[in-house]
Amino acid sequence: MPHTMPSKDMLDCMKVCGECAALCNQCSHHCLHMGGEHAGPEHQGLMRDCAEICGLAACFMGRSSHHSGHLCQTLAEVCNACADSCERLGKGDEMMTRCAKVCRQCAGACEKMASAHA
């Protein structure tokens, strides 16, 4: 099967996935230092899940995997859950607000990719 260049939408999605993965990792570290519920296993696990699935999805899209579509759908669910958690706990914290915003952007881009591959 010949290799085709990724579409602009896919490249944009891969970019936001990378940004989201990096920011979730940074925010996880930030939250550990905040302590309390921010450092709890539920919130920490969700941020790590989000970071990992974002990196994985970018890799899948980069090699035009046939599994990109359903992975992107799952990613959107994880990103939205991570954003919800950051919004709930953040209470105006700049890093957590940024994390939630990027997670929502990533979820939107991945929902678009999932629809394109359905």
Buried (B, 14 or more C-beta within 10 A) or exposed (E): EEEEEBEEEBEBBBEBBBBBBBBBBBBBEBBEEBEEEBEEEEBBEBBBBBBBBBBBBBBBBBEEEEEBBEBBBBBBEBBBBBBBBBBEBBEEBEBBBBBBBBBBBBBBBBBBBBEBBE
